[in-house]
């Protein structure tokens, strides 16, 4: 994958695929037990300015009775502000809005969302699973940049790629990790340093438009939509492949991916 820092998106280099947004992970917000989500950069920059000035040392009593420093955030959401609380050199920050939803800020509604700056360092001597996965990805990137390609394997998926949680690119990435682990166990260091295998995902289904799919979508009732989507993304692909009309369309899509 290659990242365009100016346009803020990443895209595959060796195969055709969708562009993905690239966000600067500076300030994050979380509501409840959900994952930390990055804030828009214009909001994050205002929070960073307040943080660098140690705004929490200028706390006063707010109308709600909370002892905090309020920072009004400029942007498309009226009334959006951050409250910095805490004692002495410690601080906490919360994102609030006076009278409007700010779902366009992080994709969530509600108020009183906790903020965090950057990533907190792990307090455990043993790395977490996410840290281990990140280390493996970095090692794989270094390995691929130094070792020449000896073999090319095109990874062609089967049914189910139209499902929302299916992503061939991610699956191929996991497969690379598995093959890398096997290579470390069964190949010598000289063999690993002189050749490698390049795995290229062939995503033929998501860009393929078949005439029958539009008709199925129009007659699908809302009450059975989830079941219909599951059948359309799995069993229907088998029927399309068995049909002499659509089989050639599928083959052509695989060849031109």
N, C-alpha and C positions, 0 to 999 in steps of 0.2 A: 504494500500500500504506500502511496505517496501523499503527502500533505501539502496543500497550498495555504500558507500562513496568511496571505493577503486576503484571499476569498473565503478563508475559514472553512475549507472542506477537504476531505481526503477521498482518494479514488484509487482503484486498482491499476497497476501498470501493465501487467502481463496478460490481462483478460478484460473483457467487457463487463461492466458492472455498474451499479448505482453509486452515485456520490453520497458520502455521509458527512454530516456536519462535524466540524472540529471546533470544540469550545475550549477556551483557556480556563483551566481549572484553578481559579484564584479564590473566589468566595463561593461557598456552598450553602444550601438551605435544605432543611429536612423537617417534615411534618409527621408526627407520630413515629412509627417504626419503619418508615420508608427509607429508601436509599438517599444519600446525600446527592443533590442535584445542583449543577453549576448555575449560577445566576448570569443574567445578561451582563455583557461587559460594561455597559454604561453604568449600571447599578453597582457592579463590583468595583469600578474605579472610584466612585464616590465613597463607598465603604472603606476602601483602602486609604483614601485621603484622610478620612476621619480616624482610622486606626493609627496611622502614622503620627497624627497630632495628639494621640492618647486622649481622645475625647471623653473617655469614661471618668477622667479626673474632674470634669466640669458637670457633674451630675446635679440635678435639681429635682424637686418634687413636681411630677407631672399632674395633669388634671385628674388622672385615674388614681393618684396617690402613690404611684410607683416612683421610687428614687432612681432616676436614670438620666442619661444625656440623650436628647432627641436630635436626630439628623434627618432633615427633610430631604428626600431623594427626588431629584428632577427627572422627569421622564413622561411617558404616555399615561401613566396611572396616577390620577389625582389622589393626593393624601397619602401617598406611599412614604413611609419613614422607617428608620431603624432606631431602636432603643438600646443603648449600651448601659449595662448594669454591672455590678461587681464591687469588689472591695480592693482598695490600694492598687497594686499592680496587676491583679487578676481582673478579668472582664468576661462578660457574656453579652451577646448581641441577639436581638430579636427583630424580625421583620413584621411590620404591622401596616394597616391601611385604615384611614379614618372612616370612609363611608363607601368604598368601592372594592370590588374584587380585584385581585392582581394575578389572576390565573395566567395572564400573558407574560408574567415575569419568570415563573418557574414551572408553569403548567399545572399548578394546583390552586385550589381555592381555600378560603378561610383566612384566619388571622393568627398571630402569635406563633410564627414559624421561626425556629431557632436557626442561627447563622453560625458558620464556622469559616475560619480563614485557613486556606491551604489544607494540607494533609497533616494530621498529627502523627508524630513518630511512634512507632510501636514500642511499648514498654516491656515486651516479652523478648527474652534472648532467642527464643525459637521463632523463626519467621512464620507468618501466617500462610494459608493456602494461596491467597491473592498475591502476596509478596513472592512466593515461590513461582507462581505462574508468570509473574512479570519478569522475574530473573530468567526463566526459561525462554521467554519471548525475546529478551535482549540478547541472550546467548545465541539464539537461532538467527537473529538479524546479523550479528557479527560473523557467524559461520557462513551465512549465505553470501555475504559481501566479499569473502576471501576465497572461497572454494569454487572452482569451475563446475559447470553443469555437465554431467555425463549422460544422464537419462532424463527424459521428459515423460511424465504420466498425466494424461488428461482424465480428470475425475468427473464422470458423468452421473448425475443423480437419477433416482427413480421417481416414484410417485410421491406426492405429499409436499412438494416445494411451494405450492401456493398457500399453504397454511402460514399463519402469521408468525408462528414461533419457529419456522423452518428457515435455515439460512445455510446454503451450501458453502459459502465462503468461510463461515465460522467452523463448519464441520471439517473442511479441508485443513484449516489451521490446527484443529485438534489432531487430525491424522498425521500432520507433519511432526507434531510433538511426539506421537507414539513411535513413528519410524525413527526419529532422532534417538529416542531412548533405546530402541532395539539396535541401532547402529553402534551406540556406545558400548553395548554389551557383547556384540558379536563381531565387530570389525576392529581391525588394528588402527592405531592412531595414524599410521601412514595412509591407509585406505580412506579414512575419513578426511584427511587433509588434501587429497588429490582428486576427489570426485564426490559429487552429491547428486541427489535426485530432485528434480523440480516438479512439484505437483501443481497443476493448473485446473481450477474449477471450471466446469462447463455448465453454466446456468442457462438451460434451454427452455425452461417452462414459463418463467415469469414474464418473458417478453413475447410469448406465443399467444396470439389471439385466435380462438376457434369460434366459428359462427354460432355454434349451438350454445355457447356459454352465456351469451347475452339474453337469449330467450329464457334460459333457466333462471337467470337473475331476476327477470321481470315478473315471473310467476311465483317467486318464492315468497311465502308468507312470513311475517316477522316472527311469529310464534315458533316456527321450525327453521329459522335462518341458521342457527348454529349447526344443526344436524345437516342441513343442506350444504353449508360451506364445507363441512368435513367430508361428505360424500363427493362433492364436486372436485375437491382437491386430491382425492385418493381413488375411489372406485371408478369415477368417471374417466380418469386418465387411462385406466386399463381398457375401458370400453372404447375410448378414442383410438388407442393404439391398435385394437382389434378391428377397427373399422377401416375398410379399404379407402374411404374418402379422406379420413384424417390421419391415417398412419403415415402417409408420405409427408404431410405437413410437419409431423413430429420429427421424422428422419431429417428433413431439410433444416429444421431448427437446430438439431444437434450438430449437423455438419457446418452450419454457418455461425455457430456460437464462438 
